[in-house]
Amino acid sequence: MAQNNKRERIKALKVSLITEKLDLSEKEAQQFWPVYNAYEKETSKIRFEDIRSIRKEIRTNIETMSDDKADKLLNRLNKAEDSMHNLRMEFSNKLRSIIPSKKIILLKIVEEDFKKKMLHEYKKRKKEQGN
């Protein structure tokens, strides 16, 4: 439950930042958010279910893994990463009919800045817990 609250808070912060920085009109926002939320849902599934499970399996079994098994895991990982790439391209193309290209680029910058900020906060809190 606490983990869910954290995720919801982080998501709310991200939505707030995107809303502020992109300065979407009402019409843009009505079209943008359903597309953005669907994209986030799909990429999260791939990232947190598919890729995470593959990486866990690799870490757990790397010492005893056969080349055949490694090859199969690598193929699965490549397929998941291809899916992520295809989703990003599809998302970008959908957004072109909703918001100007400049705002799409700005969205990419805002998302990257948000990730950096979250990573910085995580490291800062880890360091504080260690002291």
N, C-alpha and C positions, 0 to 999 in steps of 0.2 A: 504494500500500500504506500509506504514512504517512497519507494522507487517510482511508483506511478505519479505521485505528487511532484517529485523532482522533474520527471519528464514533462509533465503538464506545465510546470512553471517555466522550464527551459523553452518549451514550444511557444508559450505565451510571449516570452521575451523576444524570441525570434520573429514571431508574427508582428509584434509591436515595432521592432526595428525595421523590418521590411516595409511595413505600412508607412512609417515615418520617412524613411530614406527614398522610397520610390514615389511618394506623393501621388498615389493613384487617384484618378477621378472616381466618382461613384460608379460610373459605367465600367471603367477598367477593373475596379475592385470586384464587381459582381461577376465578371468573366474570369478574372485572374485567379481568385482564391479556390474555386472548385478544381481548376486545372492544376494549380500548385499543390493542393492537398492530395489529389490523386497521385501526382508524381512523387510526393514525399512518402506516401503509403507504399507505393511499389518499390521505391529505392530502399526504404527501410526494411522491407521484407527480404530483399536480396542481400542487403548488407548484414542484417542481424540474424537471419535464418540460414541462408545459403552459404555465404562467404564465411561467417563466423563458425559454422559447423565444420566446414572444410578445413579451416585453419586449426581448429581444435583437434580434429582427427590427425592432421599433419604433426602438430606438436606432440600429441600423445604417442604416436606410433613411428616417429621418424627414425629411431634407432633400429627398429626391427622391420621396417617397411621394405617390401620387395620393390624392384624397379617397376614391375607391372602395376602394383598398387599405386605407386608414386605417379606413374603415367596417367592412371585413371583419375587420381585426385587433381593432377595438373589440368587435365581436360575439363573436369568439373569447374575448377577455379576460373579457367579461361572462359568457359561458357557463361558463368555468372558475371564476370567482368565485361564480357561482350554485351550481356543483357543490360548492365548498368550504362554502358556507352550508348546503346541504342535508345534507352529511355531518355537519356540526357538530350540526344539529338531530336527525338520526337517532341520532347517538352519544349525545347528551344523553338522548334518549328511551329508548334501550337501557339506559343506566346507571341510570335510575330504577327498574328492576326488579332491580338488582344492589346498589346502595348508596343510602343516604339522600340526599335532595336537598342537605342541608347539606354532605355530602362531595363532591357534584358541584360545588357552588360553590367549595368549598375547592380542588378539583382545578384549576379555572380560575385561581384566585389563585396556586397553586403553579406552574402552567405559565407564567403571566405573569411572576412573580418570577424564574423560571429563565431566561426569555428576557432579561430585564433584566440579570441577573447575567452571562450569556454575552456580551451586547453590551458590558457594562462591561469584562469581561476582554479582549475583542477589542480595544477601544479602548486599554486600558492597554498591551497587548502591542505594538500598532501604534506607540504613543507611545514605548515603550522601544526599539523597533527603529529609530526615527527619530533617537534620541539617540546 
